[in-house]
Amino acid sequence: MSGGKAPAKKEMILDAARELNKSVYTPAEVEQIRRKLIAEWGEAGKTSTDYIADVLAEAKMRVVLSVHVDPQGQYEDELQDLLHFATLEEAEMCLIRLDELRRKFEVEGDRAGEARVLEIARLGKRRAEMIARNHKVDATKRTEKEEVARWFSVWLEQPDAFFDWLEIRKQSPDFCSRFPQEPESE
């Protein structure tokens, strides 16, 4: 496409991925897409591998950033469509489910399952950060996504203490001023 205006970056990524036609996108394929975009679009095609992975995952393409983790997709039934956090309440439910799965895999001694849950959580954190930085998104939503990214960070660092921390966080003056609650009607 020379001489014309470059398409939106997401479209560039998805077109490049479709050309590769892979069933799984590992770090090698993500890097291949990144290089293809630069070769084809120059400065307009420059983007990070994290953003590429997020766009692919958002488009329901299978992204496995840790090649040793879940190569056969054995956890996908339990983890499919887990990252829904349009609201703070949905983000909390997402983290509850991730935590349940992490604990289940831990009890079963399934290290690969635990690793896959952590990978999904890191993806959720990256998605929230990406939305929080996107100035095309409403300021209120960006603020929520900043908060959600913070939640994912704390959960990833201290999963056993996270829910106690979250209850305290939701009662903090900072949280209450940023996210005022509607009074419950009886």
Secondary structure, 3 states (H helix, E strand, C coil): CCCCCCCCHHHHHHHHHHHHCCCCECHHHHHHHHHHHHHHHHHHHCCCHHHHHHHHHHCCCCECCCCCCCCCCCCHHHHCCCCCCCCHHHHHHHHHHHHHHHHHHHHHCCHHHHHHHHHHHHHHHHHHHHHHHCCCCCHHHHHHHHHHHHHHHHHHHCCCCHHHHHHHHHHCHHHHHHCCCCCCCC
